[in-house]
Amino acid sequence: MNEVFEGIDRAIANTEKNLTNSRELFESYLNAIFTQKGDGWVEKKLEDICSIKHGFAFKGEFFTTDKSD
């Protein structure tokens, strides 16, 4: 019976290690995606490309493309 529990403990340890490795791989891949800058890459501040009028959803009747505000 002791062997069964040792097998379970090994399986748990392997699963935890696999989960750790998966997280590290995912974070590494995600970091690589966001740090690679291709041809024509331009960095801009969000405020340079859009204007946030409200912090909540608003009715379509209030939508405008007028940049004078």
Secondary structure as GFF3:
##gff-version 3
##sequence-region A 1 69
A	DSSP	alpha_helix	2	35	.	.	.	ID=ss1
A	DSSP	alpha_helix	46	49	.	.	.	ID=ss2
A	DSSP	three_ten_helix	60	62	.	.	.	ID=ss3
###
